[in-house]
Amino acid sequence: MIDLVKYMNYESNLKKLREINNLTQEELAEILNINRTTYNHYENNYVTIPIKHLIKISEYFKISINYLLGFTNDLDKSTITNKTNLNIFKERLKEFRKTENLKQENLAQILNTTQGVIANYERGRNYIATPFLFDLCKKYNYSADYLLGLTDKPKYIKIKEN
């Protein structure tokens, strides 16, 4: 896996979203049920924001995870039509893998993880890790919103160049 994590630009979009909504870091941290220091670390990209927090922000503000991850500049709230659903995610991950003619082992190798991790995602035991989601979407121009079930279309997106 190419180390794309260091190129994730979600921190500027987190800050922009917070400022547009006239929130302090403390207030957004309360929404996420975390302390302000932890949120500050997300906003400054000191640590990778967990997918559960990206989902919570997306659902709270009804905005795209594609936007949060820096794949698009589009803040259009009408693109988000659903809440995330672990059952939809597991089915869409399987669909993605089959569309790309990948076995679980192949996808695991691409994401630099184990086949067991991919199997657990496809069993619906948990959501994909943020760096894996970022890498998969960036490499295949796949919509994070579609994969996570926030929208039913589009499946593919044109990811903006950073």
Beta strands, then each sheet from edge to edge (+ up, - down):
end
